[in-house]
Amino acid sequence: MDPADHKYFTVIDYVIFALLLVASMAIGLYYAFTGGRQSTTREFLFADRSMKCLPLSLSLMATFQSAVAIIGTPAEVYANGTQYWFIGCSYILGLLIPAHIFIPLFYRLHLTSVYQ
C-alpha cells in the first residue's frame, strides 16, 4: 500500500455516520423518556431470567467486543485485507468451550459473574 494513497470521508460517508449517530441518540432518548419496564435491579441486569437464546447470545457478543474493536475492525479489513477474519474464526473456536461449560454452570448457580 502506498503511504501517499490517503483515504478520506466522502459526503456519503458523513451522511451515513450522521444517521448512525442520530439513530443511536434517538434510541437512547426514547428509552430515557419512556422509562422502560425494569423496576428492579434484577429485572434490569437479568431481564427477570425471561430472555430467550438469541437476544442473550447477541448481548454476549456485543459485550465481548470493545467499542474500539467494533469501530476499528472494518477500517483494518479495508486497509489491509481480509486476513483479519482469521481472528474472528479463532473467537468462534475459543468460545465454544466456555459457552457449553461455564455459562450453563453460572446460570444454574444464579451467579452474575465469575467474581461472585
Summary of the structure (lengths in Angstrom):
residues: 116
radius of gyration: 19.4
end to end distance: 49.0
largest distance: 57.0
contacts: 188
relative contact order: 0.05
helix: 74%
strand: 0%
